[in-house]
């Protein structure tokens, strides 16, 4: 099983996005959907697969930091 971590899109050129995960940046291809700079997304295998609402990202960060 793989844990998909949401990151923030910081750059878009044509069908390619740069996603910032805080500790690293990765490039992923946008195959389907509308994405904008500032959106949070999950990328897997070098492909952007899903946009994630900011409220869910905040919950995920809270869970990872083990805050209550």
N, CA, C and O atoms as a printed pandas DataFrame, in Angstrom:
     atom_number atom_name residue_name chain_id  residue_number  x_coord  y_coord  z_coord
0              1         N          UNK        A               1    0.833   -1.173    0.000
1              2        CA          UNK        A               1    0.000    0.000    0.000
2              3         C          UNK        A               1    0.878    1.236    0.000
3              4         O          UNK        A               1    1.968    1.243    0.572
4              5         N          UNK        A               2    0.386    2.284   -0.651
5              6        CA          UNK        A               2    1.144    3.516   -0.795
6              7         C          UNK        A               2    0.380    4.659   -0.132
7              8         O          UNK        A               2   -0.841    4.747   -0.263
8              9         N          UNK        A               3    1.080    5.520    0.567
9             10        CA          UNK        A               3    0.474    6.678    1.183
10            11         C          UNK        A               3    0.655    7.869    0.252
11            12         O          UNK        A               3    1.785    8.281   -0.010
12            13         N          UNK        A               4   -0.434    8.422   -0.247
13            14        CA          UNK        A               4   -0.384    9.576   -1.136
14            15         C          UNK        A               4   -0.462   10.841   -0.294
15            16         O          UNK        A               4   -1.384   11.011    0.503
16            17         N          UNK        A               5    0.502   11.719   -0.475
17            18        CA          UNK        A               5    0.602   12.940    0.309
18            19         C          UNK        A               5    0.227   14.130   -0.570
19            20         O          UNK        A               5    0.771   14.275   -1.665
20            21         N          UNK        A               6   -0.686   14.981   -0.118
21            22        CA          UNK        A               6   -1.025   16.157   -0.912
22            23         C          UNK        A               6    0.086   17.201   -0.859
23            24         O          UNK        A               6    0.741   17.389    0.166
24            25         N          UNK        A               7    0.276   17.867   -1.982
25            26        CA          UNK        A               7    1.244   18.951   -2.069
26            27         C          UNK        A               7    0.606   20.148   -2.740
27            28         O          UNK        A               7   -0.485   20.049   -3.301
28            29         N          UNK        A               8    1.288   21.276   -2.682
29            30        CA          UNK        A               8    0.758   22.516   -3.247
30            31         C          UNK        A               8    1.367   22.755   -4.624
31            32         O          UNK        A               8    2.586   22.702   -4.788
32            33         N          UNK        A               9    0.522   23.017   -5.603
33            34        CA          UNK        A               9    0.999   23.306   -6.958
34            35         C          UNK        A               9    1.579   24.716   -6.964
35            36         O          UNK        A               9    0.889   25.684   -6.646
36            37         N          UNK        A              10    2.859   24.819   -7.332
37            38        CA          UNK        A              10    3.520   26.124   -7.315
38            39         C          UNK        A              10    3.870   26.619   -8.721
39            40         O          UNK        A              10    4.245   27.777   -8.905
40            41         N          UNK        A              11    3.746   25.733   -9.707
41            42        CA          UNK        A              11    4.070   26.133  -11.082
42            43         C          UNK        A              11    3.326   25.223  -12.049
43            44         O          UNK        A              11    3.210   24.018  -11.825
44            45         N          UNK        A              12    2.823   25.817  -13.126
45            46        CA          UNK        A              12    2.177   25.038  -14.184
46            47         C          UNK        A              12    2.685   25.534  -15.526
47            48         O          UNK        A              12    2.665   26.732  -15.807
48            49         N          UNK        A              13    3.141   24.601  -16.351
49            50        CA          UNK        A              13    3.555   24.893  -17.726
50            51         C          UNK        A              13    2.949   23.835  -18.617
51            52         O          UNK        A              13    3.279   22.654  -18.517
52            53         N          UNK        A              14    2.054   24.272  -19.491
53            54        CA          UNK        A              14    1.338   23.371  -20.397
54            55         C          UNK        A              14    0.660   22.266  -19.608
55            56         O          UNK        A              14   -0.257   22.547  -18.837
56            57         N          UNK        A              15    1.083   21.014  -19.776
57            58        CA          UNK        A              15    0.454   19.895  -19.063
58            59         C          UNK        A              15    1.324   19.364  -17.927
59            60         O          UNK        A              15    1.223   18.195  -17.555
60            61         N          UNK        A              16    2.175   20.225  -17.381
61            62        CA          UNK        A              16    3.092   19.809  -16.331
62            63         C          UNK        A              16    2.973   20.743  -15.121
63            64         O          UNK        A              16    2.861   21.960  -15.272
64            65         N          UNK        A              17    3.000   20.164  -13.935
65            66        CA          UNK        A              17    2.913   20.940  -12.694
66            67         C          UNK        A              17    4.106   20.619  -11.801
67            68         O          UNK        A              17    4.603   19.493  -11.784
68            69         N          UNK        A              18    4.554   21.625  -11.063
69            70        CA          UNK        A              18    5.553   21.411  -10.021
70            71         C          UNK        A              18    4.794   21.467   -8.701
71            72         O          UNK        A              18    4.093   22.434   -8.404
72            73         N          UNK        A              19    4.955   20.394   -7.912
73            74        CA          UNK        A              19    4.234   20.267   -6.647
74            75         C          UNK        A              19    5.234   20.347   -5.500
75            76         O          UNK        A              19    6.232   19.627   -5.471
76            77         N          UNK        A              20    4.943   21.241   -4.553
77            78        CA          UNK        A              20    5.797   21.461   -3.394
78            79         C          UNK        A              20    5.237   20.678   -2.206
79            80         O          UNK        A              20    4.087   20.861   -1.807
80            81         N          UNK        A              21    6.070   19.811   -1.657
81            82        CA          UNK        A              21    5.686   18.997   -0.502
82            83         C          UNK        A              21    6.304   19.502    0.799
83            84         O          UNK        A              21    6.223   18.835    1.830
84            85         N          UNK        A              22    6.915   20.668    0.746
85            86        CA          UNK        A              22    7.557   21.213    1.936
86            87         C          UNK        A              22    9.017   20.846    2.006
87            88         O          UNK        A              22    9.871   21.725    2.115
88            89         N          UNK        A              23    9.324   19.559    1.945
89            90        CA          UNK        A              23   10.710   19.102    2.018
90            91         C          UNK        A              23   11.304   18.841    0.635
91            92         O          UNK        A              23   12.520   18.712    0.494
92            93         N          UNK        A              24   10.452   18.763   -0.379
93            94        CA          UNK        A              24   10.923   18.548   -1.743
94            95         C          UNK        A              24    9.873   19.011   -2.748
95            96         O          UNK        A              24    8.707   19.216   -2.411
96            97         N          UNK        A              25   10.321   19.169   -3.982
97            98        CA          UNK        A              25    9.434   19.534   -5.077
98            99         C          UNK        A              25    9.527   18.464   -6.143
99           100         O          UNK        A              25   10.606   17.949   -6.437
100          101         N          UNK        A              26    8.376   18.134   -6.721
101          102        CA          UNK        A              26    8.344   17.118   -7.772
102          103         C          UNK        A              26    7.520   17.613   -8.950
103          104         O          UNK        A              26    6.589   18.404   -8.797
104          105         N          UNK        A              27    7.883   17.132  -10.110
105          106        CA          UNK        A              27    7.172   17.474  -11.330
106          107         C          UNK        A              27    6.207   16.342  -11.661
107          108         O          UNK        A              27    6.562   15.167  -11.565
108          109         N          UNK        A              28    4.982   16.700  -12.053
109          110        CA          UNK        A              28    3.979   15.694  -12.400
110          111         C          UNK        A              28    3.173   16.186  -13.604
111          112         O          UNK        A              28    2.993   17.387  -13.803
112          113         N          UNK        A              29    2.707   15.255  -14.375
113          114        CA          UNK        A              29    1.950   15.574  -15.584
114          115         C          UNK        A              29    0.459   15.683  -15.261
115          116         O          UNK        A              29   -0.096   14.859  -14.535
116          117         N          UNK        A              30   -0.174   16.715  -15.814
117          118        CA          UNK        A              30   -1.619   16.887  -15.670
118          119         C          UNK        A              30   -2.272   16.238  -16.889
119          120         O          UNK        A              30   -2.125   16.724  -18.010
120          121         N          UNK        A              31   -2.983   15.154  -16.667
121          122        CA          UNK        A              31   -3.620   14.413  -17.755
122          123         C          UNK        A              31   -5.083   14.821  -17.893
123          124         O          UNK        A              31   -5.613   14.906  -19.001
124          125         N          UNK        A              32   -5.732   15.073  -16.753
125          126        CA          UNK        A              32   -7.162   15.362  -16.758
126          127         C          UNK        A              32   -7.493   16.330  -15.636
127          128         O          UNK        A              32   -6.949   16.211  -14.538
128          129         N          UNK        A              33   -8.367   17.276  -15.889
129          130        CA          UNK        A              33   -8.839   18.187  -14.856
130          131         C          UNK        A              33   -8.252   19.578  -14.992
131          132         O          UNK        A              33   -7.307   19.806  -15.746
132          133         N          UNK        A              34   -8.838   20.502  -14.242
133          134        CA          UNK        A              34   -8.381   21.887  -14.221
134          135         C          UNK        A              34   -7.680   22.170  -12.902
135          136         O          UNK        A              34   -8.266   22.017  -11.831
136          137         N          UNK        A              35   -6.448   22.575  -12.984
137          138        CA          UNK        A              35   -5.656   22.875  -11.809
138          139         C          UNK        A              35   -5.071   24.271  -11.951
139          140         O          UNK        A              35   -4.793   24.736  -13.057
140          141         N          UNK        A              36   -4.888   24.934  -10.812
141          142        CA          UNK        A              36   -4.323   26.273  -10.774
142          143         C          UNK        A              36   -3.209   26.321   -9.749
143          144         O          UNK        A              36   -3.139   25.482   -8.851
144          145         N          UNK        A              37   -2.342   27.303   -9.890
145          146        CA          UNK        A              37   -1.302   27.518   -8.891
146          147         C          UNK        A              37   -1.988   27.804   -7.560
147          148         O          UNK        A              37   -2.925   28.600   -7.493
148          149         N          UNK        A              38   -1.518   27.156   -6.515
149          150        CA          UNK        A              38   -2.105   27.299   -5.185
150          151         C          UNK        A              38   -3.032   26.155   -4.806
151          152         O          UNK        A              38   -3.353   25.979   -3.631
152          153         N          UNK        A              39   -3.471   25.364   -5.807
153          154        CA          UNK        A              39   -4.296   24.187   -5.514
154          155         C          UNK        A              39   -3.448   23.126   -4.822
155          156         O          UNK        A              39   -2.244   23.029   -5.057
156          157         N          UNK        A              40   -4.085   22.337   -3.975
157          158        CA          UNK        A              40   -3.437   21.179   -3.381
158          159         C          UNK        A              40   -3.856   19.960   -4.182
159          160         O          UNK        A              40   -5.020   19.825   -4.561
160          161         N          UNK        A              41   -2.903   19.074   -4.439
161          162        CA          UNK        A              41   -3.191   17.913   -5.280
162          163         C          UNK        A              41   -2.374   16.716   -4.819
163          164         O          UNK        A              41   -1.369   16.840   -4.120
164          165         N          UNK        A              42   -2.850   15.557   -5.242
165          166        CA          UNK        A              42   -2.118   14.312   -5.023
166          167         C          UNK        A              42   -1.586   13.861   -6.374
167          168         O          UNK        A              42   -2.314   13.825   -7.366
168          169         N          UNK        A              43   -0.310   13.520   -6.394
169          170        CA          UNK        A              43    0.312   12.987   -7.608
170          171         C          UNK        A              43    0.847   11.601   -7.288
171          172         O          UNK        A              43    1.383   11.362   -6.206
172          173         N          UNK        A              44    0.698   10.707   -8.229
173          174        CA          UNK        A              44    1.198    9.353   -8.047
174          175         C          UNK        A              44    1.758    8.867   -9.372
175          176         O          UNK        A              44    1.113    8.988  -10.414
176          177         N          UNK        A              45    2.951    8.322   -9.324
177          178        CA          UNK        A              45    3.585    7.825  -10.535
178          179         C          UNK        A              45    3.856    8.926  -11.549
179          180         O          UNK        A              45    3.860    8.674  -12.754
180          181         N          UNK        A              46    4.083   10.154  -11.067
181          182        CA          UNK        A              46    4.384   11.264  -11.955
182          183         C          UNK        A              46    3.171   11.869  -12.641
183          184         O          UNK        A              46    3.316   12.641  -13.589
184          185         N          UNK        A              47    1.961   11.523  -12.167
185          186        CA          UNK        A              47    0.726   12.046  -12.755
186          187         C          UNK        A              47   -0.132   12.651  -11.648
187          188         O          UNK        A              47   -0.328   12.038  -10.598
188          189         N          UNK        A              48   -0.642   13.859  -11.890
189          190        CA          UNK        A              48   -1.564   14.491  -10.944
190          191         C          UNK        A              48   -2.887   13.746  -11.051
191          192         O          UNK        A              48   -3.484   13.679  -12.125
192          193         N          UNK        A              49   -3.342   13.187   -9.931
193          194        CA          UNK        A              49   -4.546   12.354   -9.997
194          195         C          UNK        A              49   -5.769   12.950   -9.310
195          196         O          UNK        A              49   -6.896   12.557   -9.612
196          197         N          UNK        A              50   -5.563   13.901   -8.382
197          198        CA          UNK        A              50   -6.721   14.398   -7.648
198          199         C          UNK        A              50   -6.439   15.742   -6.995
199          200         O          UNK        A              50   -5.359   15.959   -6.445
200          201         N          UNK        A              51   -7.418   16.649   -7.060
201          202        CA          UNK        A              51   -7.352   17.911   -6.338
202          203         C          UNK        A              51   -7.883   17.644   -4.934
203          204         O          UNK        A              51   -8.852   16.905   -4.759
204          205         N          UNK        A              52   -7.239   18.252   -3.934
205          206        CA          UNK        A              52   -7.623   18.041   -2.538
206          207         C          UNK        A              52   -8.056   19.385   -1.940
207          208         O          UNK        A              52   -7.313   20.363   -2.020
208          209         N          UNK        A              53   -9.245   19.439   -1.343
209          210        CA          UNK        A              53   -9.685   20.682   -0.696
210          211         C          UNK        A              53   -8.739   21.074    0.438
211          212         O          UNK        A              53   -8.218   20.218    1.154
212          213         N          UNK        A              54   -8.527   22.386    0.588
213          214        CA          UNK        A              54   -7.609   22.881    1.607
214          215         C          UNK        A              54   -8.000   22.406    3.008
215          216         O          UNK        A              54   -7.126   22.155    3.838
216          217         N          UNK        A              55   -9.297   22.281    3.277
217          218        CA          UNK        A              55   -9.746   21.821    4.597
218          219         C          UNK        A              55   -9.248   20.402    4.884
219          220         O          UNK        A              55   -8.897   20.087    6.021
220          221         N          UNK        A              56   -9.217   19.554    3.870
221          222        CA          UNK        A              56   -8.715   18.188    4.053
222          223         C          UNK        A              56   -7.206   18.179    4.255
223          224         O          UNK        A              56   -6.681   17.361    5.010
224          225         N          UNK        A              57   -6.511   19.086    3.580
225          226        CA          UNK        A              57   -5.053   19.176    3.747
226          227         C          UNK        A              57   -4.735   19.569    5.189
227          228         O          UNK        A              57   -3.824   19.008    5.798
228          229         N          UNK        A              58   -5.479   20.527    5.736
229          230        CA          UNK        A              58   -5.261   20.937    7.127
230          231         C          UNK        A              58   -5.488   19.768    8.080
231          232         O          UNK        A              58   -4.724   19.590    9.028
232          233         N          UNK        A              59   -6.524   18.971    7.842
233          234        CA          UNK        A              59   -6.795   17.795    8.680
234          235         C          UNK        A              59   -5.663   16.783    8.559
235          236         O          UNK        A              59   -5.260   16.185    9.557
236          237         N          UNK        A              60   -5.153   16.587    7.361
237          238        CA          UNK        A              60   -4.071   15.624    7.130
238          239         C          UNK        A              60   -2.816   16.057    7.878
239          240         O          UNK        A              60   -2.158   15.237    8.519
240          241         N          UNK        A              61   -2.482   17.351    7.799
241          242        CA          UNK        A              61   -1.301   17.869    8.501
242          243         C          UNK        A              61   -1.457   17.674   10.006
243          244         O          UNK        A              61   -0.512   17.284   10.692
244          245         N          UNK        A              62   -2.642   17.947   10.505
245          246        CA          UNK        A              62   -2.920   17.768   11.931
246          247         C          UNK        A              62   -2.732   16.302   12.338
247          248         O          UNK        A              62   -2.154   16.011   13.385
248          249         N          UNK        A              63   -3.217   15.400   11.516
249          250        CA          UNK        A              63   -3.083   13.964   11.792
250          251         C          UNK        A              63   -1.616   13.539   11.782
251          252         O          UNK        A              63   -1.178   12.807   12.670
252          253         N          UNK        A              64   -0.865   13.986   10.796
253          254        CA          UNK        A              64    0.545   13.608   10.681
254          255         C          UNK        A              64    1.354   14.141   11.864
255          256         O          UNK        A              64    2.254   13.468   12.367
256          257         N          UNK        A              65    1.025   15.345   12.296
257          258        CA          UNK        A              65    1.735   15.929   13.436
258          259         C          UNK        A              65    1.229   15.365   14.763
259          260         O          UNK        A              65    1.768   15.675   15.824
260          261         N          UNK        A              66    0.176   14.524   14.691
261          262        CA          UNK        A              66   -0.416   13.882   15.864
262          263         C          UNK        A              66   -0.930   14.899   16.874
263          264         O          UNK        A              66   -0.755   14.752   18.083
264          265         N          UNK        A              67   -1.574   15.941   16.333
265          266        CA          UNK        A              67   -2.179   16.942   17.191
266          267         C          UNK        A              67   -3.650   16.604   17.393
267          268         O          UNK        A              67   -4.264   15.943   16.555
268          269         N          UNK        A              68   -4.198   17.050   18.484
269          270        CA          UNK        A              68   -5.636   16.805   18.713
270          271         C          UNK        A              68   -6.408   18.094   18.713
271          272         O          UNK        A              68   -7.626   18.085   18.890
